[in-house]
Amino acid sequence: MKETLKIGKYELNSRLIVGSGKYKDFQTTKEATLASGSELITVAVRRLNITDPSKENLRDTFAGTNVKFLPNSAGCITAEEAITTFRLTREATGIDLIKLEVIGDTQKTLYPDVLETIKACQILAKEGFTIMAYTSDDPIMAKRLEDAGAHAIMPLAAPIGSGLGIQNPYNIVFIREAVSVPVIVDAGIGCASDAAYAMELGAEGVLTNTAIAGAQNPIMMAEAMKHAVIAGRMSYLSGRIAKRPYATASSPVNGLIQF
């Protein structure tokens, strides 16, 4: 099954996006990412170096691979901070594909401040950025982000890093119905079955970091996520059977031999 994920002017063969945080070192980050088959890795540019060549640089680690970097605005709590972060990042790296996130609660839930996110999205879209916007599981806000210029909507499945899995399946479906841009389920994925479920709900992709980096065997978990996303997408496209309250025989009863 040959099918690509299109986000603005970008086209990806993998529907799995991975993160770069929480790994023990850059080499493990690289090995897990390659095992995942992902072509896109998020980088918190305020925390992880991809711009200073005089220091250990994640871009050097991935040199020669087909993996693209997706700068994110982790740590930003206002639209202005996020806008400045991406302007500086594009100037230093030339990268214009970004993951926009503005956090409203930095102490407990790490939930996004969607109003500030919309504000930043409007400005960054006018400046030519391709924007993947992290948001809550609210279909109304998802539509407003699309209207503000977002090229992909990234609703949380559960709080960041919680591993709780898909806590809001109906809202994911509602968001998918509300917008015409790709929906990438982000935050809360804990294991491969969570990723498959997200895809079966109709999401066009999944982003996960902690579930891989925090696993006892990150390389194996990364590969499991790869297969889960592929299987979930195929399952969704195949069309599941309708649910019924009672049993239905697998074999026809017409022409049954009578004793």
KADAPE-V277661 format. One record per residue. N is the residue number from 1. RES is the residue in three letters. OMEGA is omega in radians with two decimals (none if undefined). Layout:
N/RES/OMEGA
N/RES/OMEGA
//
This chain:
1/MET/-3.14
2/LYS/-3.10
3/GLU/-3.09
4/THR/3.07
5/LEU/-3.11
6/LYS/3.10
7/ILE/-3.05
8/GLY/-3.12
9/LYS/-3.09
10/TYR/-3.14
11/GLU/-3.06
12/LEU/3.09
13/ASN/3.13
14/SER/3.09
15/ARG/3.07
16/LEU/3.06
17/ILE/-3.09
18/VAL/3.12
19/GLY/-3.09
20/SER/-3.09
21/GLY/2.96
22/LYS/3.06
23/TYR/-3.11
24/LYS/3.11
25/ASP/-3.10
26/PHE/-3.11
27/GLN/3.10
28/THR/3.07
29/THR/-3.12
30/LYS/-3.09
31/GLU/3.13
32/ALA/-3.14
33/THR/3.13
34/LEU/3.12
35/ALA/-3.12
36/SER/-3.08
37/GLY/-3.11
38/SER/3.07
39/GLU/-3.06
40/LEU/3.14
41/ILE/-3.14
42/THR/3.13
43/VAL/3.06
44/ALA/-2.97
45/VAL/3.07
46/ARG/-3.06
47/ARG/-3.03
48/LEU/-3.00
49/ASN/2.94
50/ILE/-3.06
51/THR/-3.06
52/ASP/-3.09
53/PRO/-3.12
54/SER/3.14
55/LYS/3.09
56/GLU/-2.94
57/ASN/-3.10
58/LEU/3.13
59/ARG/3.08
60/ASP/-3.13
61/THR/-3.07
62/PHE/3.11
63/ALA/3.12
64/GLY/3.08
65/THR/3.11
66/ASN/-3.08
67/VAL/3.09
68/LYS/3.12
69/PHE/3.11
70/LEU/3.14
71/PRO/3.04
72/ASN/-3.06
73/SER/3.09
74/ALA/-3.12
75/GLY/3.13
76/CYS/-3.13
77/ILE/3.06
78/THR/3.09
79/ALA/-3.11
80/GLU/3.11
81/GLU/-3.13
82/ALA/-3.14
83/ILE/3.13
84/THR/3.13
85/THR/-3.09
86/PHE/3.07
87/ARG/3.14
88/LEU/-3.14
89/THR/3.13
90/ARG/3.12
91/GLU/-3.09
92/ALA/-3.01
93/THR/-3.06
94/GLY/-3.09
95/ILE/3.11
96/ASP/3.01
97/LEU/-2.98
98/ILE/2.96
99/LYS/-3.10
100/LEU/3.03
101/GLU/3.06
102/VAL/-3.02
103/ILE/3.14
104/GLY/3.13
105/ASP/-3.07
106/THR/-3.02
107/GLN/-2.99
108/LYS/-3.01
109/THR/-3.02
110/LEU/3.10
111/TYR/-3.11
112/PRO/2.95
113/ASP/-2.98
114/VAL/3.12
115/LEU/3.08
116/GLU/3.11
117/THR/3.11
118/ILE/3.14
119/LYS/3.13
120/ALA/-3.11
121/CYS/-3.13
122/GLN/-3.10
123/ILE/-3.09
124/LEU/3.11
125/ALA/3.12
126/LYS/-3.13
127/GLU/3.02
128/GLY/3.10
129/PHE/2.96
130/THR/-2.88
131/ILE/2.95
132/MET/-2.95
133/ALA/3.05
134/TYR/-3.05
135/THR/3.06
136/SER/-3.11
137/ASP/-3.11
138/ASP/-3.10
139/PRO/3.12
140/ILE/3.12
141/MET/3.10
142/ALA/3.13
143/LYS/3.13
144/ARG/3.07
145/LEU/3.07
146/GLU/3.13
147/ASP/3.14
148/ALA/3.07
149/GLY/3.13
150/ALA/3.13
151/HIS/3.04
152/ALA/3.12
153/ILE/-3.06
154/MET/3.13
155/PRO/3.08
156/LEU/3.03
157/ALA/3.12
158/ALA/-3.13
159/PRO/-3.12
160/ILE/3.06
161/GLY/-3.07
162/SER/-3.09
163/GLY/-3.08
164/LEU/3.14
165/GLY/-3.06
166/ILE/-3.14
167/GLN/-3.02
168/ASN/-3.02
169/PRO/-3.11
170/TYR/3.13
171/ASN/3.08
172/ILE/3.10
173/VAL/-3.14
174/PHE/3.12
175/ILE/3.13
176/ARG/-3.14
177/GLU/-3.03
178/ALA/-3.03
179/VAL/3.13
180/SER/3.09
181/VAL/-3.14
182/PRO/3.05
183/VAL/-3.14
184/ILE/-3.13
185/VAL/-3.01
186/ASP/3.03
187/ALA/3.05
188/GLY/3.11
189/ILE/-3.09
190/GLY/-3.10
191/CYS/-3.04
192/ALA/-3.12
193/SER/3.07
194/ASP/3.14
195/ALA/3.12
196/ALA/3.14
197/TYR/3.11
198/ALA/3.14
199/MET/3.13
200/GLU/3.07
201/LEU/3.10
202/GLY/3.07
203/ALA/3.12
204/GLU/3.14
205/GLY/-3.14
206/VAL/2.98
207/LEU/3.08
208/THR/3.12
209/ASN/-3.03
210/THR/-3.10
211/ALA/3.10
212/ILE/-3.06
213/ALA/-3.11
214/GLY/3.13
215/ALA/3.10
216/GLN/3.06
217/ASN/-3.07
218/PRO/-3.10
219/ILE/-3.14
220/MET/3.13
221/MET/3.11
222/ALA/3.12
223/GLU/3.09
224/ALA/3.11
225/MET/3.11
226/LYS/-3.10
227/HIS/-3.12
228/ALA/-3.14
229/VAL/3.11
230/ILE/-3.11
231/ALA/3.14
232/GLY/3.11
233/ARG/3.12
234/MET/3.12
235/SER/3.14
236/TYR/-3.11
237/LEU/-3.13
238/SER/-3.12
239/GLY/-3.10
240/ARG/3.09
241/ILE/3.10
242/ALA/3.08
243/LYS/-3.13
244/ARG/-3.10
245/PRO/-3.10
246/TYR/-3.12
247/ALA/3.04
248/THR/-3.08
249/ALA/3.12
250/SER/-3.12
251/SER/3.14
252/PRO/3.13
253/VAL/3.11
254/ASN/3.11
255/GLY/-3.13
256/LEU/3.13
257/ILE/-3.12
258/GLN/3.11
259/PHE/none
//
